[in-house]
Amino acid sequence: MITVQDVSLDPVARRVWRDDVEVQLSRMEFDLLHALISCPGEIVSRDDLMRRVWGATFYTSSKTIDVHLGWVRRKLGDDSRNPSLITTIRGRGLRFEVGG
């Protein structure tokens, strides 16, 4: 079990909770969140996320990350204009914040 802030993720059961309320995520949304929450406080590059979530041989636009990230933020109740969970570090990547 991985818990950061009020988000808990069970990588074996592939389940996610926020404030003890289960959040339903698609496979890609779960994989994206897992990649970020596994390294709390660290910047994860978009290239690394593409490899970890979509596979080394999958070629797609980084806009795919933005779309899935938007869905994850919405489902977790994280304000995309003022995020407290997942922040975008311009030119570097994304970070799951340790404190909110």
N, C-alpha and C positions, 0 to 999 in steps of 0.2 A: 504494500500500500504506500502510495506517495501522497503526502499532504503538504500543501503550501497555501498559506493564507487560509481561506475557508473552502478550498477546493481539494477534494480527495479523489484519487484515481487508483483503481485496482487494475494493474496491467494484465493479470492472469484472467480475471473474470471479465475484463474489458467493460468496466462500469465506472461512472463518474458521479460525484455528488458535490453540490455546493450548498453550504449551510444545512447539511444532512438531508437535502432534497435531491433525489436522483435526477440527473440530466441525461436525456437521450441524445446520443451523438451517432452520426453515421460512421462507417469504418474509417474513412479518410479524416473526418473531423476528430475522431478519437486518436488516430495516429499522429495528427498534427499537434494536438494538445499534449499527448504523451511525450513527443519529441521536445516540446518546450518545457513542460513541468519537470522533466527528468534532469534539467540543468537550471534550477532556479537561480535567478540573478545573473546568469550568463547570457551573452548575446549569441544567438544561433543564426548563422548566415542563411540566406534564402537558398543558396546552392546546397548547403547541408540538409536543409529541410526537404528540398526536392529529392535528394538521394534517399533520405531516411523514410519519407512518407510515400513517394511515388516510384522509388526505385532508381537505380543507377542508369538504367537504359531508357527510362521514360522521359521523353522530351516534350515539354510543354512550357507555356508562358508562366512567368512568376506571378502573373495576375491570378492564376489558379490558386496560389497561396492566399492572395488577398480575398478572394471569394470565400474560400473555406474558413479563413480566419474570421471574416465577418459573421459567418454562421455560428462559429464557436463562441465568439464574443456575445452575440445576441442570445444564444442559448444559456450562457453563463450569467447573463445580465450585466455584462461589462460594457460600459458606455464607450463606444468607438471614438467619440470626440474628446473624452477625458478618461482613458482607460486606467484602471487600477490593477488589473491582472496581467494583461498582455500588452506590452508597449512596442511600438515600432521605433527602431533606432535608425534614423535615416542614413542610407548608404552603408549600413552594417548588417542589419537583420532584425530579429525579433527577440524579446526577452520576457520571460515569465517573472513578474516582480515578486520579491521575497516579502515585502511589506506593502500594505495597501493604504 
